[in-house]
Amino acid sequence: MSLISRFLKPSADPREALRPLWHDIVIVSREREWYADCGVADTVDGRFDMIALVLSLVLLRMEKSPELTPQTARLTELFVADMDRQLRETGVGDLMVGKRMGKIMSALGGRMGALREAMTESDASLAVILARNVTLADEEKKPFQLAVRTRALHADLAAQTDEALLAGKVRP
C-alpha cells in the first residue's frame, strides 16, 4: 500500500464497535412489556422516553467501568446521530434540528441525573421519578410496575460483563 493511499483511505469509525449495543438498546426500549404492562404511552414521546431511559441505564452502567467510561461519548454520538436522522425524516427543518437536539440532550442528561440518584432509593421513590420523566398512557396507571421493571433492567446491566455489554447484550 502506498503512502498516499494510506492517507486517503478513510479510517474506521470508532463508533461502529458500539452499534450492536445501540441496536440492542433500541430493541429493549421497544419491548412490549414496557407499554402493555408498565403503562408507557405507545406514542412518539413514549418511545423516545423509553430509549432515553434504557440508554441512561446503560450509560450509568458504563460509567462504573474504567474500560467502558471512554466509550460513553461514542454511544451518545450514535444516539445523537439517530435522533438527528429521525427528526429530519419527520420533516423537522435544518434550522430547528439544532434546537430540538439541544432539548433532547438536556432531557437525556436530566434523566441520567434523576436515575443516578433514584436507583439507590425505594421502588416507590423511583416510581415517582419515572412518572415525571416518562410519558405514561394513564398518569395514575402503572408507574410502580415501571419502577420494578426499570430496577430489574438496572440489575441485569450490573450483572453483565463489559465484553458482553460491548457485544450488544443489554440483558444477560
C-alpha positions as CSV (number, residue, x, y, z in Angstrom):
1,M,0.0,0.0,0.0
2,S,1.5,3.3,-1.0
3,L,1.9,6.2,1.4
4,I,-0.7,8.3,-0.5
5,S,-3.3,5.6,-0.4
6,R,-2.8,5.2,3.4
7,F,-3.5,8.9,3.8
8,L,-6.5,8.9,1.5
9,K,-8.1,5.7,2.9
10,P,-10.8,6.7,5.4
11,S,-10.2,5.4,8.9
12,A,-12.8,3.2,10.5
13,D,-15.5,5.0,12.6
14,P,-14.8,4.1,16.2
15,R,-18.5,4.3,17.0
16,E,-19.1,1.3,14.8
17,A,-17.9,-1.0,17.6
18,L,-20.8,0.3,19.7
19,R,-23.5,-0.1,17.0
20,P,-24.6,-3.6,18.3
21,L,-25.1,-2.1,21.7
22,W,-27.0,0.8,20.3
23,H,-29.3,-1.5,18.4
24,D,-29.9,-3.6,21.5
25,I,-30.8,-0.5,23.5
26,V,-33.5,0.3,20.9
27,I,-34.7,-3.3,20.9
28,V,-35.0,-3.3,24.7
29,S,-36.8,0.1,24.7
30,R,-39.4,-1.3,22.3
31,E,-40.2,-4.4,24.3
32,R,-43.9,-4.9,24.5
33,E,-43.9,-5.1,28.4
34,W,-42.9,-1.5,28.8
35,Y,-46.0,-0.4,27.1
36,A,-48.6,-3.1,27.9
37,D,-47.6,-3.9,31.5
38,C,-45.9,-0.7,32.7
39,G,-48.2,1.8,31.1
40,V,-45.7,3.7,29.0
41,A,-47.6,5.5,26.2
42,D,-47.1,3.9,22.8
43,T,-46.5,7.2,21.1
44,V,-43.5,9.1,19.7
45,D,-42.9,10.7,23.1
46,G,-43.3,7.5,25.0
47,R,-40.9,5.6,22.7
48,F,-38.4,8.4,23.0
49,D,-38.7,8.3,26.8
50,M,-38.0,4.6,26.8
51,I,-35.0,4.9,24.5
52,A,-33.7,7.7,26.8
53,L,-34.4,5.5,29.9
54,V,-32.7,2.4,28.6
55,L,-29.8,4.5,27.2
56,S,-29.4,6.3,30.6
57,L,-29.2,3.0,32.4
58,V,-26.6,1.7,30.0
59,L,-24.6,4.8,30.3
60,L,-24.7,4.7,34.1
61,R,-23.5,1.1,33.9
62,M,-20.7,2.1,31.5
63,E,-19.6,4.9,33.9
64,K,-18.9,2.2,36.6
65,S,-16.2,0.6,34.4
66,P,-12.9,2.3,33.7
67,E,-12.7,0.4,30.4
68,L,-16.1,1.5,29.3
69,T,-16.2,5.1,30.5
70,P,-14.4,6.5,27.5
71,Q,-16.9,4.7,25.2
72,T,-19.9,6.6,26.7
73,A,-19.3,9.6,24.4
74,R,-19.3,7.4,21.3
75,L,-22.5,5.7,22.4
76,T,-24.1,9.1,23.0
77,E,-22.9,10.1,19.5
78,L,-24.8,7.2,18.0
79,F,-27.9,8.3,19.9
80,V,-27.5,11.9,18.6
81,A,-27.0,10.7,15.0
82,D,-30.1,8.5,15.2
83,M,-32.2,11.3,16.8
84,D,-31.0,13.8,14.2
85,R,-31.9,11.4,11.4
86,Q,-35.3,10.7,13.0
87,L,-36.1,14.5,13.3
88,R,-35.1,15.1,9.7
89,E,-37.2,12.1,8.4
90,T,-40.2,13.5,10.2
91,G,-39.9,16.8,8.4
92,V,-38.1,19.0,11.0
93,G,-36.2,21.7,9.1
94,D,-32.5,22.3,9.3
95,L,-33.0,25.4,11.3
96,M,-34.9,23.6,14.0
97,V,-32.9,20.4,14.3
98,G,-30.2,22.0,16.4
99,K,-32.7,23.5,18.8
100,R,-34.6,20.2,19.1
101,M,-31.3,18.3,19.6
102,G,-30.4,20.6,22.4
103,K,-33.7,19.8,24.2
104,I,-33.2,16.1,23.6
105,M,-29.7,16.1,25.1
106,S,-31.0,18.1,28.0
107,A,-33.7,15.6,28.6
108,L,-31.2,12.7,28.4
109,G,-28.9,14.4,30.9
110,G,-31.7,15.2,33.2
111,R,-32.9,11.6,33.2
112,M,-29.4,10.3,33.9
113,G,-29.1,12.6,36.9
114,A,-32.5,11.6,38.2
115,L,-31.8,7.9,37.7
116,R,-28.3,8.1,39.2
117,E,-29.9,9.2,42.5
118,A,-33.2,7.2,42.2
119,M,-31.6,3.8,41.7
120,T,-30.4,3.9,45.4
121,E,-33.9,4.7,46.7
122,S,-37.1,2.6,47.1
123,D,-39.2,1.4,44.2
124,A,-41.9,3.9,45.3
125,S,-39.5,6.8,45.1
126,L,-38.3,5.5,41.7
127,A,-41.9,5.3,40.5
128,V,-42.4,9.0,41.4
129,I,-39.3,10.0,39.4
130,L,-40.3,7.8,36.4
131,A,-43.8,9.2,36.4
132,R,-42.3,12.7,36.0
133,N,-39.8,11.6,33.3
134,V,-41.7,9.0,31.2
135,T,-44.9,9.6,29.2
136,L,-47.5,7.2,30.5
137,A,-50.7,6.2,28.8
138,D,-52.5,6.8,32.0
139,E,-50.8,9.0,34.6
140,E,-52.3,7.1,37.5
141,K,-51.9,3.7,36.0
142,K,-48.6,1.8,36.5
143,P,-45.5,3.8,37.5
144,F,-44.8,1.2,40.2
145,Q,-44.6,-1.6,37.6
146,L,-42.4,0.7,35.5
147,A,-40.1,1.2,38.5
148,V,-39.8,-2.5,39.2
149,R,-39.0,-3.3,35.6
150,T,-36.5,-0.4,35.4
151,R,-34.8,-1.7,38.6
152,A,-34.7,-5.2,37.1
153,L,-33.0,-3.9,33.9
154,H,-30.6,-2.0,36.1
155,A,-29.7,-5.2,37.9
156,D,-29.3,-7.0,34.5
157,L,-26.9,-4.4,33.4
158,A,-24.9,-4.6,36.6
159,A,-24.6,-8.4,36.1
160,Q,-23.4,-8.0,32.5
161,T,-19.7,-8.2,31.8
162,D,-18.0,-5.3,29.9
163,E,-17.3,-7.6,27.0
164,A,-20.9,-8.8,26.7
165,L,-22.2,-5.2,27.0
166,L,-19.9,-4.0,24.2
167,A,-21.1,-7.0,22.1
168,G,-24.6,-5.6,22.3
169,K,-26.2,-7.6,25.1
170,V,-28.1,-5.3,27.4
171,R,-29.7,-8.3,29.1
172,P,-27.8,-11.4,30.1
